[in-house]
Amino acid sequence: VYIPRQGTSFFYEGKRISQIQGTDFAKAFFGIWLDSKTSAPKLRAELLGQGCPPPLISGAC
């Protein structure tokens, strides 16, 4: 989770296990999936809610 002015926190079983200060790491880490030039465009679209809805909701895709 990225929180402005606090950094990126990692949680395991509801407990924070690590925190990295600054925005550089957050941009690089989340950019793996969210950058428009990602190597996984389908996953990016799904993470951003741009993919097809689950089949139980809609059979459109």
Rosetta constraint file for C-alpha pairs under 8 A:
AtomPair CA 1 CA 8 HARMONIC 5.43 0.50
AtomPair CA 1 CA 9 HARMONIC 5.17 0.50
AtomPair CA 1 CA 10 HARMONIC 6.45 0.50
AtomPair CA 2 CA 6 HARMONIC 7.64 0.50
AtomPair CA 2 CA 7 HARMONIC 5.58 0.50
AtomPair CA 2 CA 8 HARMONIC 4.24 0.50
AtomPair CA 2 CA 9 HARMONIC 6.32 0.50
AtomPair CA 2 CA 26 HARMONIC 6.61 0.50
AtomPair CA 3 CA 7 HARMONIC 5.48 0.50
AtomPair CA 3 CA 8 HARMONIC 6.38 0.50
AtomPair CA 3 CA 9 HARMONIC 7.95 0.50
AtomPair CA 4 CA 23 HARMONIC 7.95 0.50
AtomPair CA 5 CA 21 HARMONIC 7.97 0.50
AtomPair CA 5 CA 22 HARMONIC 7.17 0.50
AtomPair CA 6 CA 21 HARMONIC 6.18 0.50
AtomPair CA 6 CA 22 HARMONIC 7.21 0.50
AtomPair CA 7 CA 19 HARMONIC 6.64 0.50
AtomPair CA 7 CA 20 HARMONIC 5.51 0.50
AtomPair CA 7 CA 21 HARMONIC 4.22 0.50
AtomPair CA 7 CA 22 HARMONIC 5.11 0.50
AtomPair CA 7 CA 23 HARMONIC 6.54 0.50
AtomPair CA 7 CA 26 HARMONIC 7.34 0.50
AtomPair CA 8 CA 19 HARMONIC 5.50 0.50
AtomPair CA 8 CA 20 HARMONIC 5.17 0.50
AtomPair CA 8 CA 21 HARMONIC 6.43 0.50
AtomPair CA 8 CA 22 HARMONIC 7.64 0.50
AtomPair CA 8 CA 25 HARMONIC 7.63 0.50
AtomPair CA 8 CA 26 HARMONIC 6.06 0.50
AtomPair CA 9 CA 16 HARMONIC 6.61 0.50
AtomPair CA 9 CA 17 HARMONIC 7.61 0.50
AtomPair CA 9 CA 18 HARMONIC 5.73 0.50
AtomPair CA 9 CA 19 HARMONIC 4.29 0.50
AtomPair CA 9 CA 20 HARMONIC 6.49 0.50
AtomPair CA 10 CA 16 HARMONIC 5.68 0.50
AtomPair CA 10 CA 17 HARMONIC 5.77 0.50
AtomPair CA 10 CA 18 HARMONIC 5.25 0.50
AtomPair CA 10 CA 19 HARMONIC 6.28 0.50
AtomPair CA 11 CA 15 HARMONIC 5.19 0.50
AtomPair CA 11 CA 16 HARMONIC 4.23 0.50
AtomPair CA 11 CA 17 HARMONIC 5.45 0.50
AtomPair CA 11 CA 18 HARMONIC 7.22 0.50
AtomPair CA 12 CA 16 HARMONIC 6.43 0.50
AtomPair CA 12 CA 17 HARMONIC 6.48 0.50
AtomPair CA 20 CA 25 HARMONIC 7.32 0.50
AtomPair CA 21 CA 25 HARMONIC 7.88 0.50
AtomPair CA 22 CA 26 HARMONIC 7.39 0.50
AtomPair CA 23 CA 27 HARMONIC 6.10 0.50
AtomPair CA 24 CA 28 HARMONIC 6.31 0.50
AtomPair CA 25 CA 29 HARMONIC 5.88 0.50
AtomPair CA 26 CA 30 HARMONIC 5.88 0.50
AtomPair CA 26 CA 31 HARMONIC 7.88 0.50
AtomPair CA 27 CA 31 HARMONIC 5.58 0.50
AtomPair CA 28 CA 32 HARMONIC 6.60 0.50
AtomPair CA 30 CA 34 HARMONIC 5.94 0.50
AtomPair CA 30 CA 35 HARMONIC 7.67 0.50
AtomPair CA 31 CA 35 HARMONIC 4.54 0.50
AtomPair CA 31 CA 38 HARMONIC 7.51 0.50
AtomPair CA 32 CA 38 HARMONIC 6.21 0.50
AtomPair CA 33 CA 38 HARMONIC 5.98 0.50
AtomPair CA 33 CA 39 HARMONIC 7.99 0.50
AtomPair CA 33 CA 40 HARMONIC 6.88 0.50
AtomPair CA 33 CA 43 HARMONIC 7.24 0.50
AtomPair CA 33 CA 44 HARMONIC 5.57 0.50
AtomPair CA 34 CA 38 HARMONIC 6.78 0.50
AtomPair CA 34 CA 44 HARMONIC 5.54 0.50
AtomPair CA 34 CA 47 HARMONIC 7.87 0.50
AtomPair CA 34 CA 48 HARMONIC 7.94 0.50
AtomPair CA 35 CA 44 HARMONIC 7.92 0.50
AtomPair CA 36 CA 41 HARMONIC 7.62 0.50
AtomPair CA 37 CA 41 HARMONIC 7.71 0.50
AtomPair CA 38 CA 44 HARMONIC 7.46 0.50
AtomPair CA 40 CA 44 HARMONIC 6.30 0.50
AtomPair CA 41 CA 45 HARMONIC 6.17 0.50
AtomPair CA 42 CA 46 HARMONIC 6.31 0.50
AtomPair CA 42 CA 51 HARMONIC 7.33 0.50
AtomPair CA 43 CA 47 HARMONIC 6.10 0.50
AtomPair CA 44 CA 48 HARMONIC 6.18 0.50
AtomPair CA 45 CA 49 HARMONIC 6.11 0.50
AtomPair CA 45 CA 50 HARMONIC 4.70 0.50
AtomPair CA 45 CA 51 HARMONIC 5.22 0.50
AtomPair CA 46 CA 50 HARMONIC 5.51 0.50
AtomPair CA 46 CA 51 HARMONIC 4.58 0.50
AtomPair CA 46 CA 52 HARMONIC 7.47 0.50
AtomPair CA 52 CA 60 HARMONIC 7.74 0.50
AtomPair CA 52 CA 61 HARMONIC 6.00 0.50
AtomPair CA 53 CA 57 HARMONIC 6.34 0.50
AtomPair CA 53 CA 58 HARMONIC 6.18 0.50
AtomPair CA 53 CA 61 HARMONIC 7.91 0.50
AtomPair CA 54 CA 58 HARMONIC 6.48 0.50
AtomPair CA 55 CA 59 HARMONIC 5.28 0.50
AtomPair CA 55 CA 60 HARMONIC 7.98 0.50
AtomPair CA 55 CA 61 HARMONIC 7.80 0.50
